[in-house]
Amino acid sequence: MSELARYKGVGLPTISKSVDMLVRRGWAERWIDKSDRRQTLVRLTPSGKKMLASCRKALEKFLDARLASLASTERDSIDASLQLVRRVLTTED
């Protein structure tokens, strides 16, 4: 849970509430690590993986529709900018 909170840039209470909601909906499961009882582990359930795939597909469809009116050079420019942002945000300090 701590690693997930760090990755998302939020506090442990915030990520815990989010995971609680996912567990209640059947999209995630959590358990205590048997080798280190201080650690709570989390993973998506098959239902959660399907929901994630569905959300990604819906987002792609939405973006495709919104960006369809742009010229290919404009889309290329957006793509290059997003790649730059991704590189900057994923670079270790």
N, C-alpha and C positions, 0 to 999 in steps of 0.2 A: 504494500500500500504506500509506503514511504517513497519508494522509487517511482511509482505512478504519480504521486503528488508532485515530486520534483520535476518529472518529465512534463507534466501539464502546467507547471508553474503556479500551483495553488497549495494551500495549506492542507494538512492531513484531515482536519474536520470537514473541509469542503469535498475532498475526494471521497471520504468515507460516506457522506450523504449521497453523493452521485452513485457510488457503488451500491449502496443500500437500495436505491431506486432501481438500478439495473437488476439486482438480485430479486427484488419483489416482482418485477416483470418477467422473470425467468430468462433474462438475457445474459446473466453472468452468475458465476458461483465463486464462493470464497471458502477458504479453509486455512487452518493453522498448519504451518510447516512442522512436520514431526521431528525434524532434526534441529530446528530452532523455533521453539514455541513463541518467541517474540515476534516472529514474522507471520503476517497474514498474506496469503497468496490469493490472486484473483485471476480468473480466465473467463472468456466468453463461452457460453453454452452453444450448442449447434443452432438453437433458435436465435441467439445473439449474433452469431456469425451471419445468419440469413438476413437479420434486420440490418446489420452493418452494410452488407452487400446491396440490399435494397435501397438504403439511404444514399450510398455512393452512386448507384445507378440513377436515382432520381436527381441528384445534384448534377451529374454529368448531362442528363437530358435538359435540365433547366439552363445550365451554362451554354450548352450547344445552341439552344433556342435563342438565348440572349446575345450570343456572340456571332450568330449567323449573318447578321447584317454588316459586320465589319469586313473590310478588305483583308485579303490574306496577309498583306504587309502589316496591317494593324494587329492582326492576331499573332503574327510572328513577334512583333514588338512586345506584346503582352507576355507571350511565352518567355521571351528572353528576360524580361523584367522579373517574372516570377522565379525563374531559375536563379537569378542574382539574389533575390530575397532569400530563397531557400538556402543558398550557399552561405550567405551572411549569418542566417539564423542557426545553422547547424555547425558552424565553425567553432571549435573549442577555443576558449580564451587561454 
